[in-house]
């Protein structure tokens, strides 16, 4: 069984990949993609995932704090 990794981080990327994900579902169930959200856009809403019928396999948790050190 082959796995394809599809990664997105923003809403525009999700919109573009939604068609690709749908084609995977239509063509062959054995080649279902592994979908990762990099969570770049903190405003991404779960209703976007529901609207496009996208089930995320993994969601990255990114650190957003910066530490500056002065010597």
TORNU-123791 format. One line per field, with one value per residue (C-alpha): residue number from 0; x, y, z; residue in one letter. Coordinates in pm, 1 decimal. Layout:
N
i: [NUM	...]
xx: [X	...]
yy: [Y	...]
zz: [Z	...]
aa: [A	...]
//
This chain:
71
i: [0	1	2	3	4	5	6	7	8	9	10	11	12	13	14	15	16	17	18	19	20	21	22	23	24	25	26	27	28	29	30	31	32	33	34	35	36	37	38	39	40	41	42	43	44	45	46	47	48	49	50	51	52	53	54	55	56	57	58	59	60	61	62	63	64	65	66	67	68	69	70]
xx: [0.0	136.0	92.8	110.7	188.7	-14.2	86.2	-90.6	-72.8	-303.8	-664.4	-572.8	-357.3	-645.4	-878.5	-632.6	-560.0	-927.1	-968.6	-660.0	-784.5	-1123.6	-959.6	-764.1	-1091.6	-1259.3	-978.9	-848.7	-912.7	-578.7	-387.7	-544.8	-320.5	-176.5	-284.9	-82.1	-177.5	121.6	-114.9	53.5	-274.0	-400.9	-735.7	-812.3	-1152.0	-1266.4	-1569.7	-1330.1	-1219.3	-1579.4	-1688.9	-1424.3	-1467.6	-1101.2	-993.9	-654.6	-425.6	-178.2	-166.0	166.9	197.0	435.6	615.1	539.9	742.4	1074.0	1335.7	1596.4	1909.2	2132.2	2484.7]
yy: [0.0	339.1	648.4	1000.7	1285.4	1602.4	1903.7	2236.6	2527.3	2798.7	2820.8	2887.2	2573.2	2374.2	2498.8	2388.4	2051.1	1971.5	1876.7	1654.8	1481.9	1425.3	1264.4	1029.7	918.6	863.0	669.0	417.5	364.7	184.7	502.7	733.1	1030.6	1110.5	1470.5	1705.7	2057.5	2274.0	2513.2	2823.3	3009.2	3013.0	3144.1	2828.5	2712.6	2353.0	2437.9	2473.8	2113.7	1999.6	2198.2	2032.5	1691.5	1681.9	1465.7	1564.9	1280.9	1497.9	1861.2	2019.7	2228.7	2513.3	2727.8	3093.4	3260.5	3424.8	3460.4	3731.4	3713.5	4012.6	3971.7]
zz: [0.0	-101.6	111.4	-20.7	215.2	160.3	368.4	398.7	638.9	514.0	400.8	33.5	36.4	184.7	-88.2	-358.4	-199.3	-135.5	-502.6	-491.5	-176.0	-337.0	-642.0	-416.1	-257.8	-593.7	-760.0	-511.8	-142.7	-104.4	-186.7	67.2	144.9	485.2	550.4	769.6	875.3	969.5	1145.9	1000.9	997.6	1354.7	1228.4	1032.4	1139.6	1166.8	952.9	656.5	706.4	737.3	430.5	213.3	383.4	480.5	771.8	907.9	1013.3	1200.2	1309.7	1395.2	1707.4	1631.5	1886.8	1828.1	2099.5	2031.1	2298.9	2261.9	2470.0	2526.0	2661.3]
aa: [X	X	X	X	X	X	X	X	X	X	X	X	X	X	X	X	X	X	X	X	X	X	X	X	X	X	X	X	X	X	X	X	X	X	X	X	X	X	X	X	X	X	X	X	X	X	X	X	X	X	X	X	X	X	X	X	X	X	X	X	X	X	X	X	X	X	X	X	X	X	X]
//
